[in-house]
Amino acid sequence: MGIAGEAAAAAAKKGYEGLIHVLERDERGRLVLPDICIGTSAGDYENYVTRPRVNNDLHGVGAFVMACVEMQSIL
């Protein structure tokens, strides 16, 4: 891996560690990915920052699973 590849891998690892840091566990010990915006609606800034958030919405969980798969390929 070249210098650019190593820098990209280091950045990816740092971002992934940030994702891992926010994970929680529920009362049964299952992983929870918290505070995911439900959809991406158009509108003004106020609408953008006040959208409802839920735990384990598939928009965020899907992206998280893809990040996990990619991290496996560079570790």
mmCIF file of the N, C-alpha and C atoms, coordinates in Angstrom:
data_MODEL
# 
_entry.id   MODEL 
# 
loop_
_atom_site.group_PDB 
_atom_site.id 
_atom_site.type_symbol 
_atom_site.label_atom_id 
_atom_site.label_alt_id 
_atom_site.label_comp_id 
_atom_site.label_asym_id 
_atom_site.label_entity_id 
_atom_site.label_seq_id 
_atom_site.pdbx_PDB_ins_code 
_atom_site.Cartn_x 
_atom_site.Cartn_y 
_atom_site.Cartn_z 
_atom_site.occupancy 
_atom_site.B_iso_or_equiv 
_atom_site.pdbx_formal_charge 
_atom_site.auth_seq_id 
_atom_site.auth_comp_id 
_atom_site.auth_asym_id 
_atom_site.auth_atom_id 
_atom_site.pdbx_PDB_model_num 
ATOM 1   N N  . MET A 1 1  ? 0.857   -1.171 0.000  1.00 0.00 ? 1  MET A N  1 
ATOM 2   C CA . MET A 1 1  ? 0.000   0.000  0.000  1.00 0.00 ? 1  MET A CA 1 
ATOM 3   C C  . MET A 1 1  ? 0.901   1.231  0.000  1.00 0.00 ? 1  MET A C  1 
ATOM 4   N N  . GLY A 1 2  ? 0.610   2.191  -0.868 1.00 0.00 ? 2  GLY A N  1 
ATOM 5   C CA . GLY A 1 2  ? 1.399   3.408  -0.961 1.00 0.00 ? 2  GLY A CA 1 
ATOM 6   C C  . GLY A 1 2  ? 1.045   4.392  0.140  1.00 0.00 ? 2  GLY A C  1 
ATOM 7   N N  . ILE A 1 3  ? 1.737   5.522  0.132  1.00 0.00 ? 3  ILE A N  1 
ATOM 8   C CA . ILE A 1 3  ? 1.514   6.545  1.155  1.00 0.00 ? 3  ILE A CA 1 
ATOM 9   C C  . ILE A 1 3  ? 0.074   7.045  1.126  1.00 0.00 ? 3  ILE A C  1 
ATOM 10  N N  . ALA A 1 4  ? -0.462  7.301  -0.074 1.00 0.00 ? 4  ALA A N  1 
ATOM 11  C CA . ALA A 1 4  ? -1.846  7.782  -0.181 1.00 0.00 ? 4  ALA A CA 1 
ATOM 12  C C  . ALA A 1 4  ? -2.815  6.727  0.336  1.00 0.00 ? 4  ALA A C  1 
ATOM 13  N N  . GLY A 1 5  ? -2.551  5.462  0.024  1.00 0.00 ? 5  GLY A N  1 
ATOM 14  C CA . GLY A 1 5  ? -3.406  4.386  0.499  1.00 0.00 ? 5  GLY A CA 1 
ATOM 15  C C  . GLY A 1 5  ? -3.351  4.242  2.005  1.00 0.00 ? 5  GLY A C  1 
ATOM 16  N N  . GLU A 1 6  ? -2.172  4.416  2.566  1.00 0.00 ? 6  GLU A N  1 
ATOM 17  C CA . GLU A 1 6  ? -2.021  4.331  4.021  1.00 0.00 ? 6  GLU A CA 1 
ATOM 18  C C  . GLU A 1 6  ? -2.754  5.481  4.711  1.00 0.00 ? 6  GLU A C  1 
ATOM 19  N N  . ALA A 1 7  ? -2.681  6.663  4.111  1.00 0.00 ? 7  ALA A N  1 
ATOM 20  C CA . ALA A 1 7  ? -3.385  7.815  4.686  1.00 0.00 ? 7  ALA A CA 1 
ATOM 21  C C  . ALA A 1 7  ? -4.893  7.603  4.620  1.00 0.00 ? 7  ALA A C  1 
ATOM 22  N N  . ALA A 1 8  ? -5.379  7.069  3.506  1.00 0.00 ? 8  ALA A N  1 
ATOM 23  C CA . ALA A 1 8  ? -6.809  6.804  3.363  1.00 0.00 ? 8  ALA A CA 1 
ATOM 24  C C  . ALA A 1 8  ? -7.255  5.740  4.361  1.00 0.00 ? 8  ALA A C  1 
ATOM 25  N N  . ALA A 1 9  ? -6.453  4.708  4.543  1.00 0.00 ? 9  ALA A N  1 
ATOM 26  C CA . ALA A 1 9  ? -6.788  3.652  5.496  1.00 0.00 ? 9  ALA A CA 1 
ATOM 27  C C  . ALA A 1 9  ? -6.814  4.202  6.918  1.00 0.00 ? 9  ALA A C  1 
ATOM 28  N N  . ALA A 1 10 ? -5.873  5.080  7.248  1.00 0.00 ? 10 ALA A N  1 
ATOM 29  C CA . ALA A 1 10 ? -5.841  5.682  8.582  1.00 0.00 ? 10 ALA A CA 1 
ATOM 30  C C  . ALA A 1 10 ? -7.076  6.550  8.807  1.00 0.00 ? 10 ALA A C  1 
ATOM 31  N N  . ALA A 1 11 ? -7.482  7.312  7.800  1.00 0.00 ? 11 ALA A N  1 
ATOM 32  C CA . ALA A 1 11 ? -8.684  8.152  7.908  1.00 0.00 ? 11 ALA A CA 1 
ATOM 33  C C  . ALA A 1 11 ? -9.928  7.286  8.060  1.00 0.00 ? 11 ALA A C  1 
ATOM 34  N N  . ALA A 1 12 ? -9.996  6.201  7.296  1.00 0.00 ? 12 ALA A N  1 
ATOM 35  C CA . ALA A 1 12 ? -11.143 5.289  7.389  1.00 0.00 ? 12 ALA A CA 1 
ATOM 36  C C  . ALA A 1 12 ? -11.212 4.668  8.777  1.00 0.00 ? 12 ALA A C  1 
ATOM 37  N N  . LYS A 1 13 ? -10.071 4.266  9.311  1.00 0.00 ? 13 LYS A N  1 
ATOM 38  C CA . LYS A 1 13 ? -10.040 3.661  10.643 1.00 0.00 ? 13 LYS A CA 1 
ATOM 39  C C  . LYS A 1 13 ? -10.497 4.664  11.690 1.00 0.00 ? 13 LYS A C  1 
ATOM 40  N N  . LYS A 1 14 ? -10.068 5.922  11.574 1.00 0.00 ? 14 LYS A N  1 
ATOM 41  C CA . LYS A 1 14 ? -10.470 6.949  12.527 1.00 0.00 ? 14 LYS A CA 1 
ATOM 42  C C  . LYS A 1 14 ? -11.985 7.170  12.476 1.00 0.00 ? 14 LYS A C  1 
ATOM 43  N N  . GLY A 1 15 ? -12.541 7.231  11.273 1.00 0.00 ? 15 GLY A N  1 
ATOM 44  C CA . GLY A 1 15 ? -13.987 7.392  11.134 1.00 0.00 ? 15 GLY A CA 1 
ATOM 45  C C  . GLY A 1 15 ? -14.746 6.204  11.689 1.00 0.00 ? 15 GLY A C  1 
ATOM 46  N N  . TYR A 1 16 ? -14.233 5.015  11.443 1.00 0.00 ? 16 TYR A N  1 
ATOM 47  C CA . TYR A 1 16 ? -14.869 3.796  11.933 1.00 0.00 ? 16 TYR A CA 1 
ATOM 48  C C  . TYR A 1 16 ? -14.858 3.752  13.462 1.00 0.00 ? 16 TYR A C  1 
ATOM 49  N N  . GLU A 1 17 ? -13.747 4.162  14.052 1.00 0.00 ? 17 GLU A N  1 
ATOM 50  C CA . GLU A 1 17 ? -13.668 4.195  15.512 1.00 0.00 ? 17 GLU A CA 1 
ATOM 51  C C  . GLU A 1 17 ? -14.690 5.174  16.083 1.00 0.00 ? 17 GLU A C  1 
ATOM 52  N N  . GLY A 1 18 ? -14.955 6.271  15.348 1.00 0.00 ? 18 GLY A N  1 
ATOM 53  C CA . GLY A 1 18 ? -15.996 7.200  15.771 1.00 0.00 ? 18 GLY A CA 1 
ATOM 54  C C  . GLY A 1 18 ? -17.374 6.554  15.745 1.00 0.00 ? 18 GLY A C  1 
ATOM 55  N N  . LEU A 1 19 ? -17.626 5.724  14.731 1.00 0.00 ? 19 LEU A N  1 
ATOM 56  C CA . LEU A 1 19 ? -18.903 5.012  14.666 1.00 0.00 ? 19 LEU A CA 1 
ATOM 57  C C  . LEU A 1 19 ? -19.034 4.015  15.813 1.00 0.00 ? 19 LEU A C  1 
ATOM 58  N N  . ILE A 1 20 ? -17.973 3.292  16.063 1.00 0.00 ? 20 ILE A N  1 
ATOM 59  C CA . ILE A 1 20 ? -17.991 2.293  17.139 1.00 0.00 ? 20 ILE A CA 1 
ATOM 60  C C  . ILE A 1 20 ? -18.230 2.969  18.488 1.00 0.00 ? 20 ILE A C  1 
ATOM 61  N N  . HIS A 1 21 ? -17.685 4.169  18.633 1.00 0.00 ? 21 HIS A N  1 
ATOM 62  C CA . HIS A 1 21 ? -17.780 4.893  19.900 1.00 0.00 ? 21 HIS A CA 1 
ATOM 63  C C  . HIS A 1 21 ? -19.223 5.219  20.278 1.00 0.00 ? 21 HIS A C  1 
ATOM 64  N N  . VAL A 1 22 ? -20.103 5.435  19.311 1.00 0.00 ? 22 VAL A N  1 
ATOM 65  C CA . VAL A 1 22 ? -21.485 5.812  19.622 1.00 0.00 ? 22 VAL A CA 1 
ATOM 66  C C  . VAL A 1 22 ? -22.410 4.614  19.827 1.00 0.00 ? 22 VAL A C  1 
ATOM 67  N N  . LEU A 1 23 ? -21.929 3.417  19.535 1.00 0.00 ? 23 LEU A N  1 
ATOM 68  C CA . LEU A 1 23 ? -22.778 2.238  19.718 1.00 0.00 ? 23 LEU A CA 1 
ATOM 69  C C  . LEU A 1 23 ? -23.179 2.077  21.178 1.00 0.00 ? 23 LEU A C  1 
ATOM 70  N N  . GLU A 1 24 ? -24.384 1.608  21.368 1.00 0.00 ? 24 GLU A N  1 
ATOM 71  C CA . GLU A 1 24 ? -24.893 1.331  22.710 1.00 0.00 ? 24 GLU A CA 1 
ATOM 72  C C  . GLU A 1 24 ? -25.401 -0.099 22.746 1.00 0.00 ? 24 GLU A C  1 
ATOM 73  N N  . ARG A 1 25 ? -25.784 -0.558 23.904 1.00 0.00 ? 25 ARG A N  1 
ATOM 74  C CA . ARG A 1 25 ? -26.413 -1.867 24.054 1.00 0.00 ? 25 ARG A CA 1 
ATOM 75  C C  . ARG A 1 25 ? -27.759 -1.682 24.748 1.00 0.00 ? 25 ARG A C  1 
ATOM 76  N N  . ASP A 1 26 ? -28.736 -2.459 24.314 1.00 0.00 ? 26 ASP A N  1 
ATOM 77  C CA . ASP A 1 26 ? -30.037 -2.386 24.967 1.00 0.00 ? 26 ASP A CA 1 
ATOM 78  C C  . ASP A 1 26 ? -30.055 -3.313 26.176 1.00 0.00 ? 26 ASP A C  1 
ATOM 79  N N  . GLU A 1 27 ? -31.222 -3.420 26.818 1.00 0.00 ? 27 GLU A N  1 
ATOM 80  C CA . GLU A 1 27 ? -31.340 -4.222 28.042 1.00 0.00 ? 27 GLU A CA 1 
ATOM 81  C C  . GLU A 1 27 ? -31.082 -5.707 27.825 1.00 0.00 ? 27 GLU A C  1 
ATOM 82  N N  . ARG A 1 28 ? -31.141 -6.154 26.571 1.00 0.00 ? 28 ARG A N  1 
ATOM 83  C CA . ARG A 1 28 ? -30.862 -7.566 26.264 1.00 0.00 ? 28 ARG A CA 1 
ATOM 84  C C  . ARG A 1 28 ? -29.450 -7.767 25.723 1.00 0.00 ? 28 ARG A C  1 
ATOM 85  N N  . GLY A 1 29 ? -28.657 -6.704 25.698 1.00 0.00 ? 29 GLY A N  1 
ATOM 86  C CA . GLY A 1 29 ? -27.279 -6.806 25.243 1.00 0.00 ? 29 GLY A CA 1 
ATOM 87  C C  . GLY A 1 29 ? -27.090 -6.649 23.745 1.00 0.00 ? 29 GLY A C  1 
ATOM 88  N N  . ARG A 1 30 ? -28.158 -6.311 23.026 1.00 0.00 ? 30 ARG A N  1 
ATOM 89  C CA . ARG A 1 30 ? -28.064 -6.142 21.579 1.00 0.00 ? 30 ARG A CA 1 
ATOM 90  C C  . ARG A 1 30 ? -27.508 -4.764 21.241 1.00 0.00 ? 30 ARG A C  1 
ATOM 91  N N  . LEU A 1 31 ? -26.766 -4.683 20.139 1.00 0.00 ? 31 LEU A N  1 
ATOM 92  C CA . LEU A 1 31 ? -26.204 -3.408 19.715 1.00 0.00 ? 31 LEU A CA 1 
ATOM 93  C C  . LEU A 1 31 ? -27.299 -2.457 19.253 1.00 0.00 ? 31 LEU A C  1 
ATOM 94  N N  . VAL A 1 32 ? -27.113 -1.191 19.565 1.00 0.00 ? 32 VAL A N  1 
ATOM 95  C CA . VAL A 1 32 ? -28.033 -0.131 19.158 1.00 0.00 ? 32 VAL A CA 1 
ATOM 96  C C  . VAL A 1 32 ? -27.198 0.973  18.520 1.00 0.00 ? 32 VAL A C  1 
ATOM 97  N N  . LEU A 1 33 ? -27.591 1.391  17.334 1.00 0.00 ? 33 LEU A N  1 
ATOM 98  C CA . LEU A 1 33 ? -26.978 2.535  16.662 1.00 0.00 ? 33 LEU A CA 1 
ATOM 99  C C  . LEU A 1 33 ? -27.948 3.703  16.859 1.00 0.00 ? 33 LEU A C  1 
ATOM 100 N N  . PRO A 1 34 ? -27.614 4.640  17.752 1.00 0.00 ? 34 PRO A N  1 
ATOM 101 C CA . PRO A 1 34 ? -28.578 5.672  18.151 1.00 0.00 ? 34 PRO A CA 1 
ATOM 102 C C  . PRO A 1 34 ? -28.615 6.900  17.243 1.00 0.00 ? 34 PRO A C  1 
ATOM 103 N N  . ASP A 1 35 ? -29.699 7.653  17.380 1.00 0.00 ? 35 ASP A N  1 
ATOM 104 C CA . ASP A 1 35 ? -29.844 8.994  16.797 1.00 0.00 ? 35 ASP A CA 1 
ATOM 105 C C  . ASP A 1 35 ? -29.674 9.067  15.289 1.00 0.00 ? 35 ASP A C  1 
ATOM 106 N N  . ILE A 1 36 ? -30.340 8.190  14.569 1.00 0.00 ? 36 ILE A N  1 
ATOM 107 C CA . ILE A 1 36 ? -30.279 8.197  13.109 1.00 0.00 ? 36 ILE A CA 1 
ATOM 108 C C  . ILE A 1 36 ? -31.481 8.977  12.581 1.00 0.00 ? 36 ILE A C  1 
ATOM 109 N N  . CYS A 1 37 ? -31.225 9.949  11.714 1.00 0.00 ? 37 CYS A N  1 
ATOM 110 C CA . CYS A 1 37 ? -32.313 10.719 11.116 1.00 0.00 ? 37 CYS A CA 1 
ATOM 111 C C  . CYS A 1 37 ? -33.154 9.798  10.230 1.00 0.00 ? 37 CYS A C  1 
ATOM 112 N N  . ILE A 1 38 ? -34.460 9.937  10.333 1.00 0.00 ? 38 ILE A N  1 
ATOM 113 C CA . ILE A 1 38 ? -35.350 9.092  9.539  1.00 0.00 ? 38 ILE A CA 1 
ATOM 114 C C  . ILE A 1 38 ? -35.605 9.763  8.192  1.00 0.00 ? 38 ILE A C  1 
ATOM 115 N N  . GLY A 1 39 ? -34.806 9.415  7.235  1.00 0.00 ? 39 GLY A N  1 
ATOM 116 C CA . GLY A 1 39 ? -34.953 9.945  5.890  1.00 0.00 ? 39 GLY A CA 1 
ATOM 117 C C  . GLY A 1 39 ? -34.225 11.261 5.700  1.00 0.00 ? 39 GLY A C  1 
ATOM 118 N N  . THR A 1 40 ? -34.205 11.713 4.481  1.00 0.00 ? 40 THR A N  1 
ATOM 119 C CA . THR A 1 40 ? -33.558 12.974 4.154  1.00 0.00 ? 40 THR A CA 1 
ATOM 120 C C  . THR A 1 40 ? -34.561 13.837 3.411  1.00 0.00 ? 40 THR A C  1 
ATOM 121 N N  . SER A 1 41 ? -35.255 14.644 4.165  1.00 0.00 ? 41 SER A N  1 
ATOM 122 C CA . SER A 1 41 ? -36.269 15.496 3.551  1.00 0.00 ? 41 SER A CA 1 
ATOM 123 C C  . SER A 1 41 ? -35.651 16.814 3.106  1.00 0.00 ? 41 SER A C  1 
ATOM 124 N N  . ALA A 1 42 ? -36.197 17.363 2.045  1.00 0.00 ? 42 ALA A N  1 
ATOM 125 C CA . ALA A 1 42 ? -35.741 18.669 1.570  1.00 0.00 ? 42 ALA A CA 1 
ATOM 126 C C  . ALA A 1 42 ? -36.382 19.746 2.425  1.00 0.00 ? 42 ALA A C  1 
ATOM 127 N N  . GLY A 1 43 ? -35.751 20.879 2.471  1.00 0.00 ? 43 GLY A N  1 
ATOM 128 C CA . GLY A 1 43 ? -36.306 21.977 3.238  1.00 0.00 ? 43 GLY A CA 1 
ATOM 129 C C  . GLY A 1 43 ? -35.219 22.934 3.676  1.00 0.00 ? 43 GLY A C  1 
ATOM 130 N N  . ASP A 1 44 ? -35.575 23.806 4.569  1.00 0.00 ? 44 ASP A N  1 
ATOM 131 C CA . ASP A 1 44 ? -34.609 24.784 5.057  1.00 0.00 ? 44 ASP A CA 1 
ATOM 132 C C  . ASP A 1 44 ? -33.710 24.182 6.136  1.00 0.00 ? 44 ASP A C  1 
ATOM 133 N N  . TYR A 1 45 ? -32.781 24.976 6.618  1.00 0.00 ? 45 TYR A N  1 
ATOM 134 C CA . TYR A 1 45 ? -31.809 24.499 7.607  1.00 0.00 ? 45 TYR A CA 1 
ATOM 135 C C  . TYR A 1 45 ? -32.509 24.028 8.878  1.00 0.00 ? 45 TYR A C  1 
ATOM 136 N N  . GLU A 1 46 ? -33.488 24.785 9.339  1.00 0.00 ? 46 GLU A N  1 
ATOM 137 C CA . GLU A 1 46 ? -34.195 24.415 10.569 1.00 0.00 ? 46 GLU A CA 1 
ATOM 138 C C  . GLU A 1 46 ? -34.828 23.034 10.433 1.00 0.00 ? 46 GLU A C  1 
ATOM 139 N N  . ASN A 1 47 ? -35.434 22.757 9.289  1.00 0.00 ? 47 ASN A N  1 
ATOM 140 C CA . ASN A 1 47 ? -36.013 21.445 9.034  1.00 0.00 ? 47 ASN A CA 1 
ATOM 141 C C  . ASN A 1 47 ? -34.931 20.366 9.031  1.00 0.00 ? 47 ASN A C  1 
ATOM 142 N N  . TYR A 1 48 ? -33.798 20.697 8.450  1.00 0.00 ? 48 TYR A N  1 
ATOM 143 C CA . TYR A 1 48 ? -32.692 19.734 8.343  1.00 0.00 ? 48 TYR A CA 1 
ATOM 144 C C  . TYR A 1 48 ? -32.175 19.327 9.723  1.00 0.00 ? 48 TYR A C  1 
ATOM 145 N N  . VAL A 1 49 ? -31.988 20.281 10.610 1.00 0.00 ? 49 VAL A N  1 
ATOM 146 C CA . VAL A 1 49 ? -31.380 19.971 11.910 1.00 0.00 ? 49 VAL A CA 1 
ATOM 147 C C  . VAL A 1 49 ? -32.383 19.510 12.959 1.00 0.00 ? 49 VAL A C  1 
ATOM 148 N N  . THR A 1 50 ? -33.668 19.600 12.660 1.00 0.00 ? 50 THR A N  1 
ATOM 149 C CA . THR A 1 50 ? -34.667 19.181 13.649 1.00 0.00 ? 50 THR A CA 1 
ATOM 150 C C  . THR A 1 50 ? -35.449 17.941 13.217 1.00 0.00 ? 50 THR A C  1 
ATOM 151 N N  . ARG A 1 51 ? -34.947 17.245 12.198 1.00 0.00 ? 51 ARG A N  1 
ATOM 152 C CA . ARG A 1 51 ? -35.638 16.019 11.769 1.00 0.00 ? 51 ARG A CA 1 
ATOM 153 C C  . ARG A 1 51 ? -35.673 15.017 12.916 1.00 0.00 ? 51 ARG A C  1 
ATOM 154 N N  . PRO A 1 52 ? -36.726 14.216 12.976 1.00 0.00 ? 52 PRO A N  1 
ATOM 155 C CA . PRO A 1 52 ? -36.796 13.181 14.017 1.00 0.00 ? 52 PRO A CA 1 
ATOM 156 C C  . PRO A 1 52 ? -35.634 12.193 13.897 1.00 0.00 ? 52 PRO A C  1 
ATOM 157 N N  . ARG A 1 53 ? -35.212 11.691 15.024 1.00 0.00 ? 53 ARG A N  1 
ATOM 158 C CA . ARG A 1 53 ? -34.136 10.693 15.079 1.00 0.00 ? 53 ARG A CA 1 
ATOM 159 C C  . ARG A 1 53 ? -34.623 9.477  15.850 1.00 0.00 ? 53 ARG A C  1 
ATOM 160 N N  . VAL A 1 54 ? -34.188 8.327  15.405 1.00 0.00 ? 54 VAL A N  1 
ATOM 161 C CA . VAL A 1 54 ? -34.555 7.083  16.079 1.00 0.00 ? 54 VAL A CA 1 
ATOM 162 C C  . VAL A 1 54 ? -33.328 6.187  16.166 1.00 0.00 ? 54 VAL A C  1 
ATOM 163 N N  . ASN A 1 55 ? -33.452 5.162  16.966 1.00 0.00 ? 55 ASN A N  1 
ATOM 164 C CA . ASN A 1 55 ? -32.393 4.154  17.054 1.00 0.00 ? 55 ASN A CA 1 
ATOM 165 C C  . ASN A 1 55 ? -32.592 3.095  15.985 1.00 0.00 ? 55 ASN A C  1 
ATOM 166 N N  . ASN A 1 56 ? -31.503 2.653  15.408 1.00 0.00 ? 56 ASN A N  1 
ATOM 167 C CA . ASN A 1 56 ? -31.478 1.525  14.468 1.00 0.00 ? 56 ASN A CA 1 
ATOM 168 C C  . ASN A 1 56 ? -32.306 1.719  13.210 1.00 0.00 ? 56 ASN A C  1 
ATOM 169 N N  . ASP A 1 57 ? -32.491 2.955  12.761 1.00 0.00 ? 57 ASP A N  1 
ATOM 170 C CA . ASP A 1 57 ? -33.158 3.163  11.479 1.00 0.00 ? 57 ASP A CA 1 
ATOM 171 C C  . ASP A 1 57 ? -32.292 2.539  10.381 1.00 0.00 ? 57 ASP A C  1 
ATOM 172 N N  . LEU A 1 58 ? -32.924 1.910  9.413  1.00 0.00 ? 58 LEU A N  1 
ATOM 173 C CA . LEU A 1 58 ? -32.167 1.165  8.398  1.00 0.00 ? 58 LEU A CA 1 
ATOM 174 C C  . LEU A 1 58 ? -31.258 2.038  7.548  1.00 0.00 ? 58 LEU A C  1 
ATOM 175 N N  . HIS A 1 59 ? -31.543 3.339  7.426  1.00 0.00 ? 59 HIS A N  1 
ATOM 176 C CA . HIS A 1 59 ? -30.641 4.225  6.677  1.00 0.00 ? 59 HIS A CA 1 
ATOM 177 C C  . HIS A 1 59 ? -29.249 4.201  7.298  1.00 0.00 ? 59 HIS A C  1 
ATOM 178 N N  . GLY A 1 60 ? -29.180 4.300  8.609  1.00 0.00 ? 60 GLY A N  1 
ATOM 179 C CA . GLY A 1 60 ? -27.897 4.312  9.302  1.00 0.00 ? 60 GLY A CA 1 
ATOM 180 C C  . GLY A 1 60 ? -27.319 2.932  9.508  1.00 0.00 ? 60 GLY A C  1 
ATOM 181 N N  . VAL A 1 61 ? -28.163 1.967  9.811  1.00 0.00 ? 61 VAL A N  1 
ATOM 182 C CA . VAL A 1 61 ? -27.669 0.611  10.052 1.00 0.00 ? 61 VAL A CA 1 
ATOM 183 C C  . VAL A 1 61 ? -27.056 0.028  8.780  1.00 0.00 ? 61 VAL A C  1 
ATOM 184 N N  . GLY A 1 62 ? -27.701 0.265  7.642  1.00 0.00 ? 62 GLY A N  1 
ATOM 185 C CA . GLY A 1 62 ? -27.157 -0.226 6.377  1.00 0.00 ? 62 GLY A CA 1 
ATOM 186 C C  . GLY A 1 62 ? -25.792 0.359  6.089  1.00 0.00 ? 62 GLY A C  1 
ATOM 187 N N  . ALA A 1 63 ? -25.654 1.673  6.296  1.00 0.00 ? 63 ALA A N  1 
ATOM 188 C CA . ALA A 1 63 ? -24.361 2.328  6.083  1.00 0.00 ? 63 ALA A CA 1 
ATOM 189 C C  . ALA A 1 63 ? -23.319 1.804  7.066  1.00 0.00 ? 63 ALA A C  1 
ATOM 190 N N  . PHE A 1 64 ? -23.731 1.541  8.294  1.00 0.00 ? 64 PHE A N  1 
ATOM 191 C CA . PHE A 1 64 ? -22.815 1.000  9.299  1.00 0.00 ? 64 PHE A CA 1 
ATOM 192 C C  . PHE A 1 64 ? -22.333 -0.390 8.911  1.00 0.00 ? 64 PHE A C  1 
ATOM 193 N N  . VAL A 1 65 ? -23.235 -1.234 8.445  1.00 0.00 ? 65 VAL A N  1 
ATOM 194 C CA . VAL A 1 65 ? -22.851 -2.589 8.013  1.00 0.00 ? 65 VAL A CA 1 
ATOM 195 C C  . VAL A 1 65 ? -21.857 -2.507 6.844  1.00 0.00 ? 65 VAL A C  1 
ATOM 196 N N  . MET A 1 66 ? -22.126 -1.603 5.908  1.00 0.00 ? 66 MET A N  1 
ATOM 197 C CA . MET A 1 66 ? -21.190 -1.436 4.768  1.00 0.00 ? 66 MET A CA 1 
ATOM 198 C C  . MET A 1 66 ? -19.824 -0.969 5.272  1.00 0.00 ? 66 MET A C  1 
ATOM 199 N N  . ALA A 1 67 ? -19.786 -0.077 6.251  1.00 0.00 ? 67 ALA A N  1 
ATOM 200 C CA . ALA A 1 67 ? -18.515 0.373  6.807  1.00 0.00 ? 67 ALA A CA 1 
ATOM 201 C C  . ALA A 1 67 ? -17.774 -0.780 7.468  1.00 0.00 ? 67 ALA A C  1 
ATOM 202 N N  . CYS A 1 68 ? -18.503 -1.635 8.173  1.00 0.00 ? 68 CYS A N  1 
ATOM 203 C CA . CYS A 1 68 ? -17.884 -2.809 8.824  1.00 0.00 ? 68 CYS A CA 1 
ATOM 204 C C  . CYS A 1 68 ? -17.250 -3.726 7.782  1.00 0.00 ? 68 CYS A C  1 
ATOM 205 N N  . VAL A 1 69 ? -17.952 -3.969 6.695  1.00 0.00 ? 69 VAL A N  1 
ATOM 206 C CA . VAL A 1 69 ? -17.432 -4.838 5.642  1.00 0.00 ? 69 VAL A CA 1 
ATOM 207 C C  . VAL A 1 69 ? -16.167 -4.238 5.033  1.00 0.00 ? 69 VAL A C  1 
ATOM 208 N N  . GLU A 1 70 ? -16.195 -2.941 4.764  1.00 0.00 ? 70 GLU A N  1 
ATOM 209 C CA . GLU A 1 70 ? -15.015 -2.286 4.185  1.00 0.00 ? 70 GLU A CA 1 
ATOM 210 C C  . GLU A 1 70 ? -13.834 -2.320 5.153  1.00 0.00 ? 70 GLU A C  1 
ATOM 211 N N  . MET A 1 71 ? -14.092 -2.128 6.432  1.00 0.00 ? 71 MET A N  1 
ATOM 212 C CA . MET A 1 71 ? -12.991 -2.158 7.413  1.00 0.00 ? 71 MET A CA 1 
ATOM 213 C C  . MET A 1 71 ? -12.343 -3.534 7.460  1.00 0.00 ? 71 MET A C  1 
ATOM 214 N N  . GLN A 1 72 ? -13.129 -4.575 7.280  1.00 0.00 ? 72 GLN A N  1 
ATOM 215 C CA . GLN A 1 72 ? -12.561 -5.923 7.261  1.00 0.00 ? 72 GLN A CA 1 
ATOM 216 C C  . GLN A 1 72 ? -11.556 -6.084 6.125  1.00 0.00 ? 72 GLN A C  1 
ATOM 217 N N  . SER A 1 73 ? -11.785 -5.372 5.034  1.00 0.00 ? 73 SER A N  1 
ATOM 218 C CA . SER A 1 73 ? -10.884 -5.521 3.886  1.00 0.00 ? 73 SER A CA 1 
ATOM 219 C C  . SER A 1 73 ? -9.572  -4.758 4.056  1.00 0.00 ? 73 SER A C  1 
ATOM 220 N N  . ILE A 1 74 ? -9.521  -3.780 4.979  1.00 0.00 ? 74 ILE A N  1 
ATOM 221 C CA . ILE A 1 74 ? -8.271  -3.024 5.137  1.00 0.00 ? 74 ILE A CA 1 
ATOM 222 C C  . ILE A 1 74 ? -7.541  -3.329 6.439  1.00 0.00 ? 74 ILE A C  1 
ATOM 223 N N  . LEU A 1 75 ? -8.140  -4.111 7.317  1.00 0.00 ? 75 LEU A N  1 
ATOM 224 C CA . LEU A 1 75 ? -7.454  -4.446 8.576  1.00 0.00 ? 75 LEU A CA 1 
ATOM 225 C C  . LEU A 1 75 ? -6.524  -5.614 8.414  1.00 0.00 ? 75 LEU A C  1 
# 
